[in-house]
Amino acid sequence: MTPPISDSPRVVLRLDRISRRRAGRAAVQDLSLELQAGQVMGLLGVNGAGKSTTLSMIAGALRPDSGGIELNGEDFLEQPELARTQIGWLPERAPVWAELSVEEHLDAHGRLRGLNGAALRQARSAIIERLELQPLARRLAGVLSQGQRQRLGLACALLHRPPLLVLDEPANALDPVQVAALRTLIREQAAAGTSVILSTHLLPEVTAVCDRVAILHEGTLRHDGPVLADDHAALEKTFFGIAMNGGTAPARAA
Ligand SMILES: Nc1ncnc2c1ncn2[C@@H]1O[C@H](COP(=O)(O)OP(=O)(O)OP(=O)(O)O)[C@@H](O)[C@H]1O
């Protein structure tokens, strides 16, 4: 029998009241969020609001003290190895080994994610071409500029075509040409069904590429709602209302 066709969107990531203390303080508290397939969510908040802590928990690099994380319906905290194949993570400061070339980085990342032989070579050339890294392919990471390192970090996150991209301030150190290329890349990933959660301090980044925005303040969710394309004024009003006054209670827009 043909199964009933469901038009409800597939949830790729579900955070259920996750909390994490750092240095004796609540860095993230009781955070619940859902991200659907092909959705791009921007995570905003002032310095220290808890964005990187949240993204590190989603990427499996930091374990919540309490709460649950589901990845494609699986219990991620029970199966942290899912991160290798299901998640592409660009941390706030993408770690690089100074003495490895760009190609060697991609090979190492690919092997960690189970790619080998022809599949690895194919994935490596595809991402080098897509991110226009050909001129840098043989260069050692130690001599790359900050923006070039950021592009290498992005390439490592995308290499294995994960269904979820977790990008911590991906536009960091990129020049305006590369920022525009990053926007195109993110929308392209979303159109192909990849879900993206990204943190940023740039409000125009959110209105340019995100479908939804979540705003954290002092570790708690103060806003979760849709982004109206290019409506900077509405986003600024919401963001500054929270940043300056802390907001009132966690709010969820439709
Ligand atoms: N490695 C760490 N050790 C101890 N405390 C930390 C560490 N990293 C972050 N914190 C604390 O956790 C809280 C949340 O920090 P987090 O880095 O998640 O915020 P953020 O929103 O990403 O900030 P920013 O915009 O400055 O990057 C802050 O109080 C911070 O001091």
PDBQT file of the ligand as one rigid body, heavy atoms in Angstrom, charges set to zero:
ROOT
HETATM    1  N1  LIG A 301      35.973  28.000  26.897  1.00  0.00    +0.000 N 
HETATM    2  C1  LIG A 301      35.202  28.579  27.794  1.00  0.00    +0.000 A 
HETATM    3  N2  LIG A 301      35.409  28.410  29.117  1.00  0.00    +0.000 NA
HETATM    4  C2  LIG A 301      34.614  28.997  30.049  1.00  0.00    +0.000 A 
HETATM    5  N3  LIG A 301      33.583  29.792  29.751  1.00  0.00    +0.000 NA
HETATM    6  C3  LIG A 301      33.343  30.018  28.460  1.00  0.00    +0.000 A 
HETATM    7  C4  LIG A 301      34.128  29.430  27.409  1.00  0.00    +0.000 A 
HETATM    8  N4  LIG A 301      33.616  29.834  26.236  1.00  0.00    +0.000 NA
HETATM    9  C5  LIG A 301      32.587  30.640  26.503  1.00  0.00    +0.000 A 
HETATM   10  N5  LIG A 301      32.420  30.745  27.846  1.00  0.00    +0.000 N 
HETATM   11  C6  LIG A 301      31.381  31.531  28.529  1.00  0.00    +0.000 C 
HETATM   12  O1  LIG A 301      30.109  31.060  28.087  1.00  0.00    +0.000 OA
HETATM   13  C7  LIG A 301      29.210  32.161  27.874  1.00  0.00    +0.000 C 
HETATM   14  C8  LIG A 301      28.675  32.111  26.439  1.00  0.00    +0.000 C 
HETATM   15  O2  LIG A 301      29.766  32.298  25.554  1.00  0.00    +0.000 OA
HETATM   16  P1  LIG A 301      29.662  32.016  23.991  1.00  0.00    +0.000 P 
HETATM   17  O3  LIG A 301      31.072  31.969  23.459  1.00  0.00    +0.000 OA
HETATM   18  O4  LIG A 301      28.801  30.839  23.774  1.00  0.00    +0.000 OA
HETATM   19  O5  LIG A 301      28.912  33.327  23.496  1.00  0.00    +0.000 OA
HETATM   20  P2  LIG A 301      28.769  33.943  22.033  1.00  0.00    +0.000 P 
HETATM   21  O6  LIG A 301      27.361  34.394  21.932  1.00  0.00    +0.000 OA
HETATM   22  O7  LIG A 301      29.250  32.978  21.016  1.00  0.00    +0.000 OA
HETATM   23  O8  LIG A 301      29.740  35.187  22.113  1.00  0.00    +0.000 OA
HETATM   24  P3  LIG A 301      30.584  35.967  20.966  1.00  0.00    +0.000 P 
HETATM   25  O9  LIG A 301      29.595  36.729  20.155  1.00  0.00    +0.000 OA
HETATM   26  O10 LIG A 301      31.475  36.870  21.756  1.00  0.00    +0.000 OA
HETATM   27  O11 LIG A 301      31.358  34.946  20.172  1.00  0.00    +0.000 OA
HETATM   28  C9  LIG A 301      29.990  33.438  28.191  1.00  0.00    +0.000 C 
HETATM   29  O12 LIG A 301      29.672  33.820  29.523  1.00  0.00    +0.000 OA
HETATM   30  C10 LIG A 301      31.443  33.010  28.113  1.00  0.00    +0.000 C 
HETATM   31  O13 LIG A 301      32.247  33.742  29.001  1.00  0.00    +0.000 OA
ENDROOT
TORSDOF 0
